[in-house]
Amino acid sequence: MISTLISLVLVFVLQLLFYSWWWIILVPLVVGFMEKDSVSKAALGNGLGVFALWSGMSLYQWLNGGEIIVTRVAEVMGAGSGIVLVLATGLIGFLVAGIAGYAGFSLRKVVIKEYQVS
């Protein structure tokens, strides 16, 4: 839950400041690197955060004056309707951020060897 919120807020702010899509890779990579508990929290948390952000942003743009272009792009891609395109946008963000979160968690396991003292 925390990684979802951190990922959502940081990617949103960074995309507003520096208009670029690759923040969905860098932020989940760092958040996944900081995750200590499990790989599912690192991957799913980051993926859900970016899914909510990208699908929410595309839905907002569709409903506030972008219905013509969204409908045309959906027709060209064979999606049928704009909501399918909104969900596809969120799914792409989910996959990219989930893989980046997984990579960050795996990188932590390689770089930082955590030994248990018994």
C-alpha positions as CSV (number, residue, x, y, z in Angstrom):
1,M,0.0,0.0,0.0
2,I,2.8,2.4,0.9
3,S,4.7,1.6,-2.3
4,T,1.6,2.2,-4.3
5,L,1.1,5.7,-2.8
6,I,4.7,6.6,-3.1
7,S,4.9,5.4,-6.7
8,L,1.7,7.2,-7.6
9,V,2.6,10.5,-6.0
10,L,6.2,10.6,-7.1
11,V,5.5,9.7,-10.7
12,F,2.7,12.2,-10.9
13,V,4.8,15.1,-9.5
14,L,7.8,14.2,-11.7
15,Q,5.6,13.9,-14.8
16,L,4.2,17.3,-14.1
17,L,7.6,18.9,-13.6
18,F,9.6,17.0,-16.3
19,Y,7.1,15.9,-18.9
20,S,8.5,12.5,-19.7
21,W,7.1,8.9,-19.6
22,W,10.2,7.2,-18.3
23,W,9.6,8.2,-14.7
24,I,7.4,5.1,-14.6
25,I,10.7,3.1,-14.8
26,L,13.0,5.1,-12.5
27,V,10.6,5.7,-9.6
28,P,9.4,2.0,-9.3
29,L,13.0,0.9,-9.6
30,V,14.1,3.0,-6.6
31,V,10.9,2.2,-4.6
32,G,11.4,-1.5,-5.4
33,F,15.0,-1.3,-4.3
34,M,13.9,0.2,-0.9
35,E,11.3,-2.6,-0.4
36,K,12.5,-5.1,2.1
37,D,9.5,-7.4,2.6
38,S,8.6,-9.2,-0.6
39,V,8.9,-9.1,-4.3
40,S,5.1,-9.0,-4.7
41,K,4.9,-5.8,-2.7
42,A,7.6,-4.3,-4.8
43,A,6.1,-5.3,-8.2
44,L,2.4,-5.2,-7.5
45,G,2.5,-2.0,-5.4
46,N,4.4,0.0,-8.0
47,G,2.4,-1.5,-10.9
48,L,-0.9,-0.6,-9.2
49,G,0.3,2.9,-8.5
50,V,1.2,3.6,-12.1
51,F,-1.9,1.9,-13.4
52,A,-4.1,4.1,-11.3
53,L,-2.1,7.2,-12.3
54,W,-2.0,6.5,-16.1
55,S,-5.5,5.2,-16.5
56,G,-6.8,8.1,-14.3
57,M,-4.9,10.7,-16.3
58,S,-6.0,9.3,-19.6
59,L,-9.6,9.1,-18.4
60,Y,-9.4,12.7,-17.2
61,Q,-8.1,13.8,-20.6
62,W,-10.7,11.8,-22.4
63,L,-13.6,13.3,-20.4
64,N,-12.3,16.9,-20.6
65,G,-12.1,17.7,-24.3
66,G,-10.2,14.7,-25.7
67,E,-13.1,12.5,-26.7
68,I,-12.6,13.1,-30.4
69,I,-8.9,12.1,-30.5
70,V,-9.4,9.2,-28.1
71,T,-12.3,7.8,-30.1
72,R,-10.3,8.1,-33.4
73,V,-7.2,6.5,-31.9
74,A,-9.3,3.7,-30.5
75,E,-10.9,3.1,-33.9
76,V,-7.5,3.1,-35.6
77,M,-6.2,0.6,-33.1
78,G,-9.3,-1.6,-33.3
79,A,-10.1,-1.1,-29.6
80,G,-13.7,-0.2,-30.3
81,S,-14.2,2.4,-27.6
82,G,-12.3,4.9,-25.6
83,I,-12.6,3.1,-22.3
84,V,-10.7,0.1,-23.8
85,L,-7.9,2.5,-24.8
86,V,-7.9,4.0,-21.2
87,L,-7.5,0.6,-19.7
88,A,-4.8,-0.4,-22.2
89,T,-2.9,2.7,-21.3
90,G,-3.1,1.8,-17.6
91,L,-2.1,-1.8,-18.4
92,I,1.0,-0.7,-20.2
93,G,2.0,1.4,-17.2
94,F,1.2,-1.5,-14.8
95,L,3.5,-3.9,-16.7
96,V,6.4,-1.5,-17.1
97,A,6.3,-0.3,-13.5
98,G,5.8,-3.9,-12.2
99,I,8.8,-5.1,-14.0
100,A,10.8,-2.1,-12.8
101,G,9.7,-2.7,-9.2
102,Y,10.7,-6.4,-9.5
103,A,14.1,-5.4,-11.0
104,G,14.7,-2.9,-8.1
105,F,13.9,-5.6,-5.5
106,S,16.1,-8.1,-7.3
107,L,18.9,-5.5,-7.5
108,R,18.7,-5.0,-3.7
109,K,19.1,-8.7,-3.2
110,V,22.2,-8.8,-5.4
111,V,23.8,-5.6,-4.1
112,I,22.9,-5.7,-0.4
113,K,23.5,-9.1,1.2
114,E,21.3,-9.2,4.3
115,Y,22.6,-11.8,6.7
116,Q,20.5,-13.1,9.5
117,V,22.3,-13.2,12.9
118,S,21.4,-16.4,14.7
